[in-house]
Amino acid sequence: MKRMRKLSRKQKGVSLILVIVMGTVAALMALAVMDSLIAAYRSIANRLGSQEITGAAESSAQYSIAYINQYAAENGGDVHAILDTPILVPSEVSGSYLQSPPMVKSLSNPDTSPGWTAFQNSAIWDSNNPSTDYLRLNVVATNGIDKSGVTVILGPNGYGKNLPTGKNSFFSNAILSSNSTTLGTNVNIALPDKSNIPDAQERAKYYSQTVLQSNGTLNLNGNSIGGSISGLDGITSDASSKIFGNVHSTNLPNNVFTPETNVLGDASSSGIILGSVDNNVSASDMVPAPTPKSNGNANVDLNSKQISPGGDSSQVYDLGSALVLNNSTSMTIKPGNYIADSVNIAPESTLIIDTSSNQPVNIYVRGKTADDSSISISADGISYSQPSSAKVTSVQLYYNGSKKTAIDLSNSFNGLVFAPKSDITITNVSSNTIDLNSAVVGKNVSVLSSQGKINWTYDPTSTNASLGQGGGGNNPIPGYNDLRKPTFFNVLSWQELSKSQLP
């Protein structure tokens, strides 16, 4: 019995030791698992934190670029006043992670920062023709533990080497097309005549303004042009064309455009400076037409022969249907902003533009029609209450759809047509010579005059550069806040900085 008790005590002792050992092992394993979980948690937290500050840096950079372009749009492209000045990024954008407010710096002098060095090594940078207008934007975000940074190089729109975009498309040309522009016979298009400018260099500078521009092709059909022309994909004509300006295209016909014969530069007959013929051309941005929201209704009143209410350029009136005039109807429309499903002015009917207050009539077309054309205006379809007061901004037509735009003319026309997706045809249906003071933006633009002639004159300085200023008028388009403005600076290089490159 005693022996049995001794063995039992020994077994209990061994069991206790085993329990202690196993418990210790289990505890060590639990600690190991806990350490592993803590490490994994830290890794996930760090990764999420890193992603969050990276997003903050990138969002803040995008905000800063928009700020720079907004300032440029409001100051004619000049951003010198905001160089080396902190950009106050809202906390909703930055998450309050910015190490310091971003600042834009000029890169007119050589720079050794990582982003600039990478940009110099890129295909965009042309070391033989360095621009002095590049900008650098550095943005660094931190959560106190980790950092993330971005360096962005900005260049003026159209600068650099092999850039895909060029000048902005608002009414800076008499005609701008995204696909083609075709002139019929007897169609002369020109800047206002300044051939009497005494200084030849100044005349040459004036006539270097582009009157006709196409992202596709130009067909001049032997007409003469008073100003420069640009056809990205090609220009066709014959040897009778005279260009009082310069010619830009990547595809020119052989033996047609020669400086001595056709490209006359400054429109003078003496002391002439010959124009240039080159392939220095880039596409224009084709921005959408504005689509403002209405804040009231208007009706076509056949009894009073006017559209009412009207006359308030701060209001947007919705007609609620098409603007249709037929049966020899004459109707007066006062200055203001009007929305219509379509515009159809039949022969012998007239829409009279009230020009007494010197304010524009803006008509925004939805394109809700079963017809082929969303805008169809017959001869004499538009006239002016005071013809001597009519100007290029008196009537403005905006359409963002792809149906056709057809305007027949037998008398002078003053107005703007902005329909970047539409095929636009303007035709002199009379045997008279008619004067146009106009600017047109469309997809395929044709200007025809089978029996008479068209003298088209356009001064780019007569309209504002941005549609955001009333499409060439003096008042902003009410109820429309998201209209694209000119992009003065493009992103040429975007580099995420490594930890070793961060300040």
DOGUZA-731817 format. One record per residue (C-alpha): z, y negated, x; residue number from 1; residue in one letter. Coordinates in nm, 3 decimals, always signed. Example, Ala and Ser with C-alpha at 12.3 -4.5 7.8 and 13.67 -1.06 7.14 Angstrom:
         w         v         u   seq   type
    +0.780    +0.450    +1.230     1      A
    +0.714    +0.106    +1.367     2      S
//
This chain:
         w         v         u   seq   type
    +0.000    +0.000    +0.000     1      M
    +0.097    -0.241    +0.276     2      K
    -0.233    -0.167    +0.449     3      R
    -0.424    -0.239    +0.129     4      M
    -0.246    -0.575    +0.089     5      R
    -0.331    -0.668    +0.448     6      K
    -0.702    -0.595    +0.390     7      L
    -0.699    -0.798    +0.069     8      S
    -0.547    -1.096    +0.250     9      R
    -0.810    -1.068    +0.524    10      K
    -1.092    -1.046    +0.264    11      Q
    -0.961    -1.354    +0.089    12      K
    -0.954    -1.542    +0.416    13      G
    -1.310    -1.445    +0.495    14      V
    -1.421    -1.543    +0.146    15      S
    -1.255    -1.881    +0.179    16      L
    -1.430    -1.941    +0.508    17      I
    -1.762    -1.841    +0.354    18      L
    -1.705    -2.075    +0.061    19      V
    -1.621    -2.360    +0.296    20      I
    -1.930    -2.289    +0.510    21      V
    -2.157    -2.265    +0.207    22      M
    -2.010    -2.580    +0.060    23      G
    -2.065    -2.761    +0.384    24      T
    -2.423    -2.637    +0.404    25      V
    -2.482    -2.740    +0.043    26      A
    -2.334    -3.083    +0.110    27      A
    -2.550    -3.124    +0.417    28      L
    -2.856    -3.018    +0.219    29      M
    -2.767    -3.263    -0.058    30      A
    -2.728    -3.539    +0.196    31      L
    -3.063    -3.449    +0.348    32      A
    -3.224    -3.457    +0.003    33      V
    -3.052    -3.788    -0.070    34      M
    -3.176    -3.936    +0.258    35      D
    -3.526    -3.814    +0.176    36      S
    -3.508    -3.965    -0.173    37      L
    -3.374    -4.292    -0.036    38      I
    -3.655    -4.301    +0.222    39      A
    -3.912    -4.225    -0.049    40      A
    -3.764    -4.491    -0.276    41      Y
    -3.770    -4.744    +0.005    42      R
    -4.130    -4.650    +0.082    43      S
    -4.231    -4.694    -0.281    44      I
    -4.036    -5.018    -0.311    45      A
    -4.189    -5.151    +0.009    46      N
    -4.536    -5.049    -0.105    47      R
    -4.486    -5.215    -0.444    48      L
    -4.339    -5.519    -0.276    49      G
    -4.631    -5.533    -0.033    50      S
    -4.880    -5.507    -0.319    51      Q
    -4.698    -5.781    -0.507    52      E
    -4.703    -6.030    -0.221    53      I
    -5.063    -5.937    -0.137    54      T
    -5.155    -6.013    -0.498    55      G
    -4.964    -6.340    -0.476    56      A
    -5.154    -6.442    -0.160    57      A
    -5.492    -6.352    -0.308    58      E
    -5.423    -6.521    -0.644    59      S
    -5.301    -6.833    -0.468    60      S
    -5.616    -6.840    -0.255    61      A
    -5.835    -6.815    -0.565    62      Q
    -5.637    -7.093    -0.733    63      Y
    -5.674    -7.312    -0.422    64      S
    -6.052    -7.257    -0.414    65      I
    -6.077    -7.359    -0.780    66      A
    -5.863    -7.666    -0.704    67      Y
    -6.091    -7.766    -0.415    68      I
    -6.405    -7.732    -0.630    69      N
    -6.242    -7.919    -0.918    70      Q
    -6.152    -8.206    -0.686    71      Y
    -6.503    -8.202    -0.538    72      A
    -6.659    -8.215    -0.887    73      A
    -6.449    -8.520    -0.976    74      E
    -6.521    -8.699    -0.648    75      N
    -6.889    -8.639    -0.586    76      G
    -6.830    -8.348    -0.351    77      G
    -6.608    -8.546    -0.113    78      D
    -6.285    -8.358    -0.032    79      V
    -6.169    -8.554    +0.272    80      H
    -5.873    -8.695    +0.083    81      A
    -5.718    -8.349    +0.030    82      I
    -5.765    -8.217    +0.384    83      L
    -5.432    -8.121    +0.546    84      D
    -5.258    -8.189    +0.214    85      T
    -5.042    -7.920    +0.048    86      P
    -5.196    -7.758    -0.261    87      I
    -4.918    -7.705    -0.516    88      L
    -4.987    -7.360    -0.659    89      V
    -4.802    -7.293    -0.989    90      P
    -4.531    -7.027    -0.971    91      S
    -4.709    -6.840    -1.252    92      E
    -4.987    -6.779    -0.999    93      V
    -4.792    -6.739    -0.675    94      S
    -4.482    -6.565    -0.812    95      G
    -4.289    -6.807    -0.588    96      S
    -4.374    -6.586    -0.289    97      Y
    -4.566    -6.844    -0.085    98      L
    -4.427    -6.903    +0.261    99      Q
    -4.553    -7.262    +0.235   100      S
    -4.811    -7.443    +0.017   101      P
    -5.173    -7.370    +0.118   102      P
    -5.360    -7.645    +0.300   103      M
    -5.735    -7.682    +0.345   104      V
    -5.855    -7.782    +0.690   105      K
    -6.190    -7.894    +0.820   106      S
    -6.362    -7.667    +1.072   107      L
    -6.584    -7.937    +1.217   108      S
    -6.445    -7.847    +1.560   109      N
    -6.429    -7.500    +1.721   110      P
    -6.133    -7.299    +1.600   111      D
    -5.968    -6.983    +1.730   112      T
    -5.792    -6.861    +1.414   113      S
    -5.863    -6.496    +1.320   114      P
    -6.058    -6.579    +1.005   115      G
    -6.277    -6.832    +1.180   116      W
    -6.345    -6.597    +1.470   117      T
    -6.445    -6.321    +1.227   118      A
    -6.666    -6.567    +1.040   119      F
    -6.841    -6.675    +1.360   120      Q
    -6.923    -6.310    +1.426   121      N
    -7.067    -6.261    +1.076   122      S
    -7.432    -6.267    +0.975   123      A
    -7.382    -6.589    +0.777   124      I
    -7.288    -6.808    +1.070   125      W
    -7.583    -6.962    +1.249   126      D
    -7.458    -7.071    +1.590   127      S
    -7.783    -7.258    +1.653   128      N
    -7.731    -7.478    +1.347   129      N
    -7.355    -7.510    +1.299   130      P
    -7.247    -7.711    +0.996   131      S
    -6.969    -7.964    +1.026   132      T
    -6.869    -7.915    +0.663   133      D
    -6.698    -7.576    +0.668   134      Y
    -6.341    -7.552    +0.544   135      L
    -6.064    -7.304    +0.625   136      R
    -5.788    -7.208    +0.385   137      L
    -5.484    -7.011    +0.503   138      N
    -5.247    -6.855    +0.248   139      V
    -4.935    -6.654    +0.344   140      V
    -4.693    -6.493    +0.096   141      A
    -4.359    -6.329    +0.176   142      T
    -4.070    -6.165    -0.007   143      N
    -3.832    -6.224    +0.284   144      G
    -3.896    -5.879    +0.428   145      I
    -4.270    -5.834    +0.435   146      D
    -4.566    -6.075    +0.461   147      K
    -4.927    -6.080    +0.346   148      S
    -5.193    -6.336    +0.427   149      G
    -5.553    -6.436    +0.362   150      V
    -5.789    -6.663    +0.556   151      T
    -6.086    -6.795    +0.358   152      V
    -6.383    -6.984    +0.501   153      I
    -6.564    -7.213    +0.255   154      L
    -6.905    -7.368    +0.297   155      G
    -7.097    -7.625    +0.089   156      P
    -7.319    -7.468    -0.177   157      N
    -7.651    -7.388    -0.012   158      G
    -7.524    -7.417    +0.348   159      Y
    -7.513    -7.132    +0.595   160      G
    -7.756    -6.858    +0.680   161      K
    -7.924    -6.641    +0.413   162      N
    -7.693    -6.758    +0.137   163      L
    -7.786    -6.635    -0.212   164      P
    -7.728    -6.963    -0.398   165      T
    -7.841    -7.320    -0.363   166      G
    -7.830    -7.646    -0.553   167      K
    -7.675    -7.663    -0.897   168      N
    -7.901    -7.667    -1.197   169      S
    -7.779    -7.952    -1.419   170      F
    -8.043    -8.213    -1.489   171      F
    -8.123    -8.285    -1.125   172      S
    -8.495    -8.206    -1.176   173      N
    -8.755    -8.303    -1.433   174      A
    -8.816    -7.928    -1.482   175      I
    -8.605    -7.636    -1.364   176      L
    -8.700    -7.280    -1.451   177      S
    -8.541    -6.950    -1.365   178      S
    -8.870    -6.758    -1.377   179      N
    -9.182    -6.978    -1.387   180      S
    -9.318    -7.327    -1.451   181      T
    -9.680    -7.376    -1.555   182      T
    -9.857    -7.711    -1.591   183      L
   -10.176    -7.744    -1.795   184      G
   -10.451    -7.987    -1.710   185      T
   -10.382    -8.360    -1.716   186      N
   -10.006    -8.333    -1.671   187      V
    -9.860    -8.576    -1.419   188      N
    -9.490    -8.554    -1.333   189      I
    -9.318    -8.804    -1.108   190      A
    -9.010    -8.993    -1.009   191      L
    -9.015    -9.361    -1.111   192      P
    -9.265    -9.535    -0.883   193      D
    -9.101    -9.669    -0.569   194      K
    -9.409    -9.690    -0.350   195      S
    -9.333   -10.060    -0.296   196      N
    -9.019    -9.983    -0.093   197      I
    -9.103   -10.167    +0.231   198      P
    -8.934    -9.928    +0.470   199      D
    -9.137    -9.609    +0.518   200      A
    -8.831    -9.402    +0.609   201      Q
    -8.655    -9.509    +0.289   202      E
    -8.965    -9.427    +0.082   203      R
    -8.979    -9.083    +0.241   204      A
    -8.612    -9.025    +0.163   205      K
    -8.663    -9.128    -0.200   206      Y
    -8.960    -8.896    -0.253   207      Y
    -8.777    -8.604    -0.093   208      S
    -8.597    -8.561    -0.428   209      Q
    -8.713    -8.241    -0.597   210      T
    -8.891    -8.308    -0.927   211      V
    -9.006    -7.952    -1.002   212      L
    -8.793    -7.652    -0.910   213      Q
    -8.829    -7.287    -1.000   214      S
    -8.634    -6.982    -0.894   215      N
    -8.964    -6.802    -0.950   216      G
    -9.314    -6.954    -0.935   217      T
    -9.483    -7.290    -0.986   218      L
    -9.843    -7.324    -1.109   219      N
    -9.956    -7.684    -1.059   220      L
   -10.310    -7.631    -1.189   221      N
   -10.446    -7.912    -0.971   222      G
   -10.203    -8.180    -1.096   223      N
   -10.043    -8.441    -0.872   224      S
    -9.665    -8.466    -0.842   225      I
    -9.465    -8.776    -0.750   226      G
    -9.174    -8.618    -0.569   227      G
    -9.093    -8.293    -0.394   228      S
    -9.148    -7.945    -0.539   229      I
    -8.977    -7.612    -0.482   230      S
    -9.092    -7.265    -0.587   231      G
    -8.880    -6.985    -0.449   232      L
    -9.130    -6.703    -0.507   233      D
    -9.452    -6.898    -0.475   234      G
    -9.662    -7.202    -0.562   235      I
   -10.020    -7.184    -0.684   236      T
   -10.267    -7.470    -0.721   237      S
   -10.597    -7.587    -0.584   238      D
   -10.697    -7.836    -0.322   239      A
   -10.705    -8.126    -0.570   240      S
   -10.324    -8.137    -0.598   241      S
   -10.147    -8.425    -0.429   242      K
    -9.777    -8.394    -0.357   243      I
    -9.609    -8.728    -0.289   244      F
    -9.309    -8.556    -0.139   245      G
    -9.233    -8.225    +0.028   246      N
    -9.320    -7.863    -0.054   247      V
    -9.068    -7.580    -0.028   248      H
    -9.156    -7.216    -0.093   249      S
    -9.139    -6.870    +0.058   250      T
    -9.495    -6.795    -0.056   251      N
    -9.766    -7.059    -0.026   252      L
   -10.143    -7.022    -0.075   253      P
   -10.352    -7.044    +0.238   254      N
   -10.542    -7.363    +0.311   255      N
   -10.416    -7.543    -0.002   256      V
   -10.110    -7.740    +0.107   257      F
   -10.173    -7.922    +0.431   258      T
    -9.984    -8.240    +0.523   259      P
   -10.300    -8.431    +0.606   260      E
   -10.465    -8.359    +0.269   261      T
   -10.212    -8.272    +0.003   262      N
    -9.852    -8.337    +0.107   263      V
    -9.826    -8.712    +0.138   264      L
    -9.455    -8.758    +0.173   265      G
    -9.370    -9.108    +0.060   266      D
    -9.630    -9.201    -0.203   267      A
    -9.771    -9.495    -0.009   268      S
   -10.124    -9.562    +0.103   269      S
   -10.029    -9.733    +0.426   270      S
    -9.768    -9.662    +0.686   271      G
    -9.753    -9.316    +0.536   272      I
    -9.504    -9.053    +0.647   273      I
    -9.649    -8.711    +0.588   274      L
    -9.436    -8.471    +0.391   275      G
    -9.326    -8.131    +0.512   276      S
    -9.431    -7.783    +0.408   277      V
    -9.163    -7.522    +0.472   278      D
    -8.979    -7.217    +0.339   279      N
    -8.642    -7.393    +0.328   280      N
    -8.563    -7.305    -0.033   281      V
    -8.284    -7.135    -0.223   282      S
    -8.222    -7.049    -0.586   283      A
    -8.049    -7.284    -0.827   284      S
    -7.751    -7.171    -1.030   285      D
    -7.857    -7.119    -1.394   286      M
    -7.542    -7.197    -1.586   287      V
    -7.501    -7.125    -1.959   288      P
    -7.544    -7.393    -2.222   289      A
    -7.222    -7.526    -2.375   290      P
    -7.104    -7.390    -2.710   291      T
    -6.842    -7.636    -2.837   292      P
    -6.605    -7.564    -3.124   293      K
    -6.641    -7.776    -3.436   294      S
    -6.365    -7.994    -3.574   295      N
    -6.542    -8.094    -3.895   296      G
    -6.842    -8.027    -4.118   297      N
    -7.159    -8.224    -4.183   298      A
    -7.429    -8.202    -4.449   299      N
    -7.798    -8.281    -4.467   300      V
    -7.803    -8.534    -4.751   301      D
    -8.154    -8.549    -4.895   302      L
    -8.063    -8.835    -5.129   303      N
    -7.939    -9.077    -4.861   304      S
    -8.183    -8.929    -4.610   305      K
    -7.920    -8.894    -4.342   306      Q
    -7.686    -8.638    -4.196   307      I
    -7.329    -8.729    -4.283   308      S
    -7.070    -8.777    -4.165   309      P
    -7.175    -8.884    -3.819   310      G
    -7.155    -9.166    -3.572   311      G
    -6.840    -9.049    -3.393   312      D
    -6.924    -8.916    -3.046   313      S
    -6.577    -8.763    -3.016   314      S
    -6.638    -8.528    -3.311   315      Q
    -6.825    -8.197    -3.335   316      V
    -6.988    -8.154    -3.675   317      Y
    -7.097    -7.810    -3.796   318      D
    -7.394    -7.811    -4.032   319      L
    -7.310    -7.452    -4.127   320      G
    -7.681    -7.364    -4.144   321      S
    -8.017    -7.447    -3.991   322      A
    -8.138    -7.805    -3.950   323      L
    -8.462    -7.780    -4.146   324      V
    -8.688    -8.070    -4.238   325      L
    -9.008    -8.010    -4.434   326      N
    -9.216    -8.154    -4.719   327      N
    -9.269    -8.481    -4.530   328      S
    -8.895    -8.551    -4.512   329      T
    -8.753    -8.824    -4.289   330      S
    -8.386    -8.796    -4.197   331      M
    -8.162    -9.018    -3.981   332      T
    -7.901    -8.864    -3.753   333      I
    -7.629    -9.081    -3.601   334      K
    -7.477    -9.033    -3.255   335      P
    -7.239    -8.740    -3.231   336      G
    -7.223    -8.368    -3.163   337      N
    -7.381    -8.131    -3.416   338      Y
    -7.393    -7.752    -3.438   339      I
    -7.685    -7.587    -3.621   340      A
    -7.806    -7.230    -3.659   341      D
    -8.156    -7.343    -3.558   342      S
    -8.379    -7.651    -3.561   343      V
    -8.707    -7.650    -3.751   344      N
    -8.894    -7.976    -3.810   345      I
    -9.218    -7.911    -3.994   346      A
    -9.540    -8.119    -3.964   347      P
    -9.521    -8.469    -4.114   348      E
    -9.138    -8.451    -4.121   349      S
    -8.927    -8.661    -3.884   350      T
    -8.575    -8.658    -3.747   351      L
    -8.493    -9.022    -3.668   352      I
    -8.248    -9.065    -3.379   353      I
    -8.017    -9.362    -3.433   354      D
    -8.029    -9.545    -3.098   355      T
    -7.852    -9.863    -3.215   356      S
    -7.521    -9.778    -3.043   357      S
    -7.673    -9.649    -2.718   358      N
    -7.483    -9.317    -2.763   359      Q
    -7.645    -8.970    -2.756   360      P
    -7.718    -8.723    -3.032   361      V
    -7.622    -8.377    -2.903   362      N
    -7.743    -8.076    -3.101   363      I
    -7.606    -7.731    -3.012   364      Y
    -7.817    -7.445    -3.147   365      V
    -7.662    -7.105    -3.226   366      R
    -7.996    -6.924    -3.254   367      G
    -7.926    -6.765    -3.594   368      K
    -8.277    -6.737    -3.731   369      T
    -8.531    -6.470    -3.820   370      A
    -8.809    -6.679    -3.666   371      D
    -8.940    -6.633    -3.312   372      D
    -8.827    -6.983    -3.221   373      S
    -8.475    -7.118    -3.246   374      S
    -8.604    -7.469    -3.180   375      I
    -8.938    -7.569    -3.334   376      S
    -9.037    -7.935    -3.348   377      I
    -9.380    -8.037    -3.473   378      S
    -9.576    -8.347    -3.373   379      A
    -9.395    -8.671    -3.459   380      D
    -9.091    -8.455    -3.540   381      G
    -8.860    -8.687    -3.346   382      I
    -8.861    -9.066    -3.349   383      S
    -8.612    -9.341    -3.269   384      Y
    -8.460    -9.611    -3.490   385      S
    -8.509    -9.863    -3.209   386      Q
    -8.781    -9.726    -2.980   387      P
    -8.716    -9.988    -2.713   388      S
    -8.355    -9.862    -2.682   389      S
    -8.450    -9.496    -2.648   390      A
    -8.365    -9.334    -2.317   391      K
    -8.358    -8.989    -2.162   392      V
    -8.010    -8.912    -2.301   393      T
    -8.081    -9.033    -2.657   394      S
    -8.129    -8.682    -2.795   395      V
    -8.009    -8.362    -2.623   396      Q
    -8.082    -8.006    -2.735   397      L
    -7.867    -7.717    -2.608   398      Y
    -7.940    -7.350    -2.672   399      Y
    -7.800    -7.044    -2.497   400      N
    -8.013    -6.769    -2.655   401      G
    -8.345    -6.610    -2.562   402      S
    -8.564    -6.704    -2.860   403      K
    -8.847    -6.950    -2.797   404      K
    -8.834    -7.330    -2.787   405      T
    -9.152    -7.509    -2.900   406      A
    -9.197    -7.887    -2.899   407      I
    -9.527    -8.043    -3.008   408      D
    -9.584    -8.409    -2.929   409      L
    -9.829    -8.682    -3.025   410      S
    -9.609    -8.976    -2.925   411      N
    -9.360    -9.055    -2.650   412      S
    -9.045    -8.844    -2.620   413      F
    -8.707    -8.931    -2.467   414      N
    -8.462    -8.645    -2.442   415      G
    -8.307    -8.350    -2.264   416      L
    -8.357    -7.980    -2.337   417      V
    -8.114    -7.731    -2.188   418      F
    -8.207    -7.372    -2.284   419      A
    -8.178    -7.164    -1.963   420      P
    -8.267    -6.829    -2.125   421      K
    -8.547    -6.956    -2.349   422      S
    -8.923    -6.979    -2.296   423      D
    -8.998    -7.349    -2.349   424      I
    -9.342    -7.485    -2.439   425      T
    -9.407    -7.859    -2.459   426      I
    -9.755    -7.950    -2.584   427      T
    -9.944    -8.275    -2.633   428      N
   -10.137    -8.187    -2.948   429      V
   -10.316    -8.524    -2.961   430      S
   -10.602    -8.675    -2.766   431      S
   -10.377    -8.961    -2.657   432      N
   -10.190    -9.022    -2.335   433      T
    -9.819    -8.979    -2.412   434      I
    -9.519    -9.076    -2.203   435      D
    -9.224    -8.843    -2.151   436      L
    -8.886    -8.946    -2.016   437      N
    -8.724    -8.607    -2.010   438      S
    -8.560    -8.322    -1.825   439      A
    -8.591    -7.955    -1.917   440      V
    -8.408    -7.640    -1.807   441      V
    -8.550    -7.306    -1.923   442      G
    -8.664    -6.957    -1.829   443      K
    -9.042    -6.994    -1.844   444      N
    -9.147    -7.356    -1.892   445      V
    -9.503    -7.453    -1.989   446      S
    -9.628    -7.812    -2.024   447      V
    -9.971    -7.828    -2.186   448      L
   -10.219    -8.100    -2.282   449      S
   -10.555    -7.969    -2.391   450      S
   -10.723    -8.295    -2.499   451      Q
   -10.498    -8.584    -2.404   452      G
   -10.272    -8.651    -2.105   453      K
    -9.901    -8.635    -2.032   454      I
    -9.730    -8.882    -1.800   455      N
    -9.383    -8.741    -1.740   456      W
    -9.134    -8.962    -1.555   457      T
    -8.778    -8.865    -1.479   458      Y
    -8.506    -9.041    -1.281   459      D
    -8.232    -8.790    -1.178   460      P
    -7.981    -9.075    -1.151   461      T
    -8.021    -9.152    -1.522   462      S
    -7.805    -8.856    -1.622   463      T
    -7.467    -8.742    -1.501   464      N
    -7.457    -8.447    -1.264   465      A
    -7.235    -8.236    -1.487   466      S
    -7.278    -8.118    -1.843   467      L
    -6.904    -8.165    -1.869   468      G
    -6.977    -8.538    -1.901   469      Q
    -7.157    -8.501    -2.230   470      G
    -7.471    -8.342    -2.098   471      G
    -7.594    -8.663    -1.945   472      G
    -7.416    -8.894    -2.189   473      G
    -7.099    -9.084    -2.116   474      N
    -6.852    -8.881    -2.319   475      N
    -6.709    -8.535    -2.248   476      P
    -6.812    -8.259    -2.486   477      I
    -6.512    -8.236    -2.723   478      P
    -6.361    -7.899    -2.799   479      G
    -6.525    -7.734    -2.502   480      Y
    -6.303    -7.684    -2.202   481      N
    -6.447    -7.387    -2.015   482      D
    -6.790    -7.525    -1.927   483      L
    -6.883    -7.431    -1.573   484      R
    -6.889    -7.719    -1.332   485      K
    -7.092    -7.737    -1.012   486      P
    -6.963    -7.511    -0.737   487      T
    -6.948    -7.739    -0.437   488      F
    -6.798    -7.480    -0.199   489      F
    -6.880    -7.110    -0.178   490      N
    -6.664    -6.840    -0.019   491      V
    -6.843    -6.743    +0.300   492      L
    -6.570    -6.529    +0.458   493      S
    -6.258    -6.367    +0.311   494      W
    -6.028    -6.185    +0.552   495      Q
    -5.701    -6.006    +0.476   496      E
    -5.480    -6.071    +0.780   497      L
    -5.303    -5.790    +0.963   498      S
    -4.930    -5.818    +1.046   499      K
    -5.011    -5.910    +1.405   500      S
    -5.223    -6.203    +1.283   501      Q
    -4.962    -6.342    +1.045   502      L
    -4.761    -6.649    +1.149   503      P
//
